[in-house]
Amino acid sequence: MDVSCVIVELKPDSIGRVKEWAKFILDNREEALSTLENEGVTIESFFLLTIESKDYLVGYMRAKSMEYAHEVVKHSLSQVDAYHQQFKKDTWIGGIRAELMFDLSRLKNESNFA
């Protein structure tokens, strides 16, 4: 099981677009969950964070294989994936991956250690 956490700096004045994106994902929950299943993703969460007047998204993802999940997204015809990819182009300045120290799960075969 792969685990990823990314911290993404958002372009200024993107909060309205971020809220639209979150609403779109939730309004299309079944398709979003279907795309996660196709990608082998078991959890995907995003948090909005403001530090010193800059806005960030913190994304957490757990997947059987991050490499496989990213490959599936590249070839996806899903409306949800297309919307998400456009959202990233419109609002993301850049991101950095957090280093995993440990990840505990009570689900069998889902714990990782750095």
C-alpha positions as a Markdown table, in Angstrom:
| # | Residue | x | y | z |
|---|---|---|---|---|
| 1 | Met | 0.0 | 0.0 | 0.0 |
| 2 | Asp | 1.4 | 3.4 | -1.0 |
| 3 | Val | 0.7 | 6.6 | 1.0 |
| 4 | Ser | 1.1 | 10.1 | -0.2 |
| 5 | Cys | 0.7 | 13.6 | 1.3 |
| 6 | Val | 1.2 | 16.7 | -0.8 |
| 7 | Ile | 1.2 | 20.4 | 0.2 |
| 8 | Val | 0.0 | 22.6 | -2.7 |
| 9 | Glu | 0.4 | 26.3 | -2.8 |
| 10 | Leu | -2.7 | 27.9 | -4.4 |
| 11 | Lys | -2.7 | 30.9 | -6.7 |
| 12 | Pro | -4.0 | 34.1 | -5.1 |
| 13 | Asp | -7.7 | 34.5 | -5.0 |
| 14 | Ser | -8.4 | 30.8 | -5.7 |
| 15 | Ile | -10.6 | 30.1 | -2.6 |
| 16 | Gly | -13.9 | 30.5 | -4.6 |
| 17 | Arg | -12.6 | 28.1 | -7.2 |
| 18 | Val | -11.5 | 25.6 | -4.5 |
| 19 | Lys | -14.9 | 25.6 | -3.0 |
| 20 | Glu | -16.5 | 25.1 | -6.4 |
| 21 | Trp | -14.2 | 22.1 | -7.0 |
| 22 | Ala | -15.0 | 20.6 | -3.6 |
| 23 | Lys | -18.7 | 21.0 | -4.3 |
| 24 | Phe | -18.3 | 19.5 | -7.8 |
| 25 | Ile | -16.5 | 16.4 | -6.4 |
| 26 | Leu | -19.2 | 15.9 | -3.7 |
| 27 | Asp | -22.0 | 16.5 | -6.1 |
| 28 | Asn | -20.5 | 13.8 | -8.3 |
| 29 | Arg | -19.6 | 11.5 | -5.4 |
| 30 | Glu | -20.5 | 8.2 | -7.1 |
| 31 | Glu | -18.4 | 9.0 | -10.2 |
| 32 | Ala | -15.5 | 10.2 | -8.0 |
| 33 | Leu | -15.6 | 7.0 | -6.0 |
| 34 | Ser | -15.7 | 5.0 | -9.2 |
| 35 | Thr | -12.6 | 6.7 | -10.5 |
| 36 | Leu | -10.8 | 6.0 | -7.2 |
| 37 | Glu | -11.7 | 2.4 | -7.5 |
| 38 | Asn | -10.4 | 2.3 | -11.0 |
| 39 | Glu | -7.1 | 3.9 | -9.8 |
| 40 | Gly | -6.7 | 1.5 | -6.9 |
| 41 | Val | -7.2 | 4.3 | -4.4 |
| 42 | Thr | -8.8 | 3.6 | -1.1 |
| 43 | Ile | -8.6 | 7.1 | 0.5 |
| 44 | Glu | -8.2 | 10.6 | -0.9 |
| 45 | Ser | -8.7 | 13.6 | 1.3 |
| 46 | Phe | -8.0 | 17.3 | 0.8 |
| 47 | Phe | -7.7 | 20.0 | 3.5 |
| 48 | Leu | -7.6 | 23.7 | 3.0 |
| 49 | Leu | -5.0 | 25.6 | 5.0 |
| 50 | Thr | -4.0 | 29.2 | 5.2 |
| 51 | Ile | -0.5 | 30.2 | 6.5 |
| 52 | Glu | 0.7 | 33.8 | 6.6 |
| 53 | Ser | -2.0 | 34.9 | 4.1 |
| 54 | Lys | -1.1 | 32.1 | 1.6 |
| 55 | Asp | -3.6 | 29.4 | 0.8 |
| 56 | Tyr | -2.7 | 25.7 | 0.5 |
| 57 | Leu | -4.3 | 22.4 | -0.1 |
| 58 | Val | -3.0 | 19.4 | 1.8 |
| 59 | Gly | -3.8 | 16.2 | 0.0 |
| 60 | Tyr | -3.6 | 12.7 | 1.5 |
| 61 | Met | -4.0 | 9.6 | -0.6 |
| 62 | Arg | -3.7 | 5.9 | 0.0 |
| 63 | Ala | -3.5 | 3.5 | -3.0 |
| 64 | Lys | -2.3 | 0.1 | -3.9 |
| 65 | Ser | 0.2 | 1.8 | -6.2 |
| 66 | Met | 0.7 | 5.6 | -6.7 |
| 67 | Glu | 2.4 | 4.9 | -10.0 |
| 68 | Tyr | -0.6 | 2.9 | -11.2 |
| 69 | Ala | -3.1 | 5.5 | -10.0 |
| 70 | His | -1.3 | 8.3 | -11.9 |
| 71 | Glu | -1.2 | 6.2 | -15.1 |
| 72 | Val | -5.0 | 5.5 | -14.9 |
| 73 | Val | -5.7 | 9.2 | -14.4 |
| 74 | Lys | -3.7 | 10.0 | -17.6 |
| 75 | His | -6.0 | 7.9 | -19.7 |
| 76 | Ser | -9.2 | 8.5 | -17.9 |
| 77 | Leu | -12.3 | 9.7 | -19.7 |
| 78 | Ser | -14.1 | 10.5 | -16.5 |
| 79 | Gln | -15.7 | 14.0 | -16.2 |
| 80 | Val | -14.5 | 14.1 | -12.5 |
| 81 | Asp | -10.9 | 13.4 | -13.5 |
| 82 | Ala | -11.1 | 16.0 | -16.3 |
| 83 | Tyr | -12.5 | 18.6 | -13.9 |
| 84 | His | -9.9 | 17.9 | -11.3 |
| 85 | Gln | -7.0 | 18.1 | -13.8 |
| 86 | Gln | -8.3 | 21.5 | -15.1 |
| 87 | Phe | -8.8 | 22.7 | -11.5 |
| 88 | Lys | -5.1 | 21.9 | -10.8 |
| 89 | Lys | -4.0 | 23.9 | -13.9 |
| 90 | Asp | -6.2 | 26.8 | -12.9 |
| 91 | Thr | -5.3 | 27.1 | -9.3 |
| 92 | Trp | -2.1 | 25.3 | -8.3 |
| 93 | Ile | 1.2 | 27.1 | -8.2 |
| 94 | Gly | 3.1 | 24.0 | -7.2 |
| 95 | Gly | 3.4 | 21.3 | -4.6 |
| 96 | Ile | 5.8 | 19.5 | -2.4 |
| 97 | Arg | 5.5 | 15.9 | -1.2 |
| 98 | Ala | 5.7 | 15.4 | 2.6 |
| 99 | Glu | 8.1 | 12.7 | 3.8 |
| 100 | Leu | 6.3 | 9.8 | 5.4 |
| 101 | Met | 7.4 | 9.1 | 8.9 |
| 102 | Phe | 4.9 | 6.3 | 9.6 |
| 103 | Asp | 1.4 | 5.4 | 8.7 |
| 104 | Leu | -0.7 | 3.2 | 10.9 |
| 105 | Ser | -3.9 | 1.5 | 9.9 |
| 106 | Arg | -6.1 | -1.0 | 11.6 |
| 107 | Leu | -7.0 | -2.4 | 8.2 |
| 108 | Lys | -5.0 | -5.5 | 7.3 |
| 109 | Asn | -2.0 | -4.9 | 5.0 |
| 110 | Glu | -2.4 | -1.1 | 5.0 |
| 111 | Ser | 0.3 | 0.1 | 7.4 |
| 112 | Asn | 3.6 | 1.5 | 6.2 |
| 113 | Phe | 6.8 | 2.7 | 7.9 |
| 114 | Ala | 9.4 | 5.0 | 6.5 |
